[in-house]
């Protein structure tokens, strides 16, 4: 038996949208990291402080998503040269004939 390790490779230029799940109501907010929404322009915030569905506060770590976006915008000119790699579950391949 041999084990193959599948690898997930994502280019930075493919990461345009970020989705944030509300810890209270589980609704999902998807934000475009390249274009500012009207809400972002008006409030100068990338991630709103409150969920747009239940109006409860997001996790206290959300400012880090804004920092990630700032870094993303800085790296955008060389995004095609940057990739993220991750391991997926190994898949076993049987050497026995089927």
C-alpha positions as CSV (number, residue, x, y, z in Angstrom):
1,X,0.0,0.0,0.0
2,X,1.2,3.5,-0.8
3,X,-0.1,6.7,0.7
4,X,-0.5,9.8,-1.5
5,X,-0.6,13.2,0.1
6,X,-2.8,15.6,-1.7
7,X,-1.9,19.2,-1.4
8,X,-4.1,22.2,-1.7
9,X,-2.4,25.1,-3.4
10,X,-4.1,28.5,-3.6
11,X,-2.6,31.6,-5.2
12,X,-3.0,34.9,-3.3
13,X,-4.6,36.4,-6.4
14,X,-7.4,33.8,-6.0
15,X,-8.2,34.9,-2.5
16,X,-10.4,37.9,-3.2
17,X,-13.3,37.3,-0.8
18,X,-13.4,36.6,2.9
19,X,-16.4,35.2,4.6
20,X,-17.1,35.8,8.3
21,X,-19.7,33.7,10.2
22,X,-21.6,35.4,13.1
23,X,-21.0,33.4,16.3
24,X,-24.5,34.3,17.5
25,X,-26.9,33.6,14.5
26,X,-24.5,31.8,12.2
27,X,-25.2,34.1,9.3
28,X,-22.3,34.6,6.9
29,X,-21.1,37.9,5.7
30,X,-18.8,37.9,2.5
31,X,-16.6,40.8,1.9
32,X,-14.6,41.8,-1.2
33,X,-11.0,42.5,-0.2
34,X,-10.3,44.5,-3.4
35,X,-13.3,46.8,-3.5
36,X,-14.7,48.9,-0.7
37,X,-18.4,48.7,-0.1
38,X,-20.5,51.8,0.7
39,X,-20.6,50.7,4.3
40,X,-16.8,50.5,4.4
41,X,-16.4,53.9,2.8
42,X,-19.0,55.5,5.2
43,X,-17.7,53.9,8.5
44,X,-14.0,53.4,7.6
45,X,-14.2,49.8,8.7
46,X,-13.6,46.7,6.7
47,X,-15.5,44.4,9.0
48,X,-18.6,45.8,10.6
49,X,-18.7,45.9,14.4
50,X,-22.1,44.3,14.5
51,X,-23.7,41.4,12.6
52,X,-26.0,42.8,9.9
53,X,-28.6,40.2,10.7
54,X,-28.8,39.9,14.5
55,X,-27.1,43.2,15.4
56,X,-24.8,41.4,17.9
57,X,-21.1,42.0,18.1
58,X,-18.6,39.9,16.1
59,X,-15.7,38.2,17.8
60,X,-13.0,40.5,19.2
61,X,-10.5,39.1,16.7
62,X,-12.2,40.8,13.8
63,X,-9.7,43.7,13.7
64,X,-7.1,41.1,12.5
65,X,-9.2,40.5,9.4
66,X,-8.9,44.2,8.6
67,X,-5.1,43.9,9.1
68,X,-5.0,40.8,6.8
69,X,-6.9,42.9,4.2
70,X,-4.4,45.7,4.5
71,X,-1.5,43.2,4.0
72,X,-3.4,41.6,1.1
73,X,-3.8,45.0,-0.7
74,X,-0.1,45.7,-0.2
75,X,0.9,42.3,-1.7
76,X,-1.7,42.5,-4.5
77,X,0.9,43.7,-7.2
78,X,2.8,40.4,-6.7
79,X,-0.1,38.2,-5.8
80,X,0.6,35.8,-8.7
81,X,3.9,35.0,-7.2
82,X,2.6,34.0,-3.7
83,X,0.9,30.7,-3.0
84,X,-0.5,29.1,0.1
85,X,-0.1,25.4,0.5
86,X,-1.9,23.0,2.8
87,X,-2.0,19.3,3.3
88,X,-5.3,17.5,2.7
89,X,-6.2,14.1,4.3
90,X,-3.9,11.4,2.9
91,X,-5.6,9.0,0.5
92,X,-4.5,5.4,0.7
93,X,-4.0,3.6,-2.6
94,X,-4.2,-0.1,-2.5
95,X,-1.6,-2.0,-4.5
96,X,-4.0,-5.0,-4.7
97,X,-5.7,-5.4,-8.1
98,X,-9.4,-4.7,-8.0
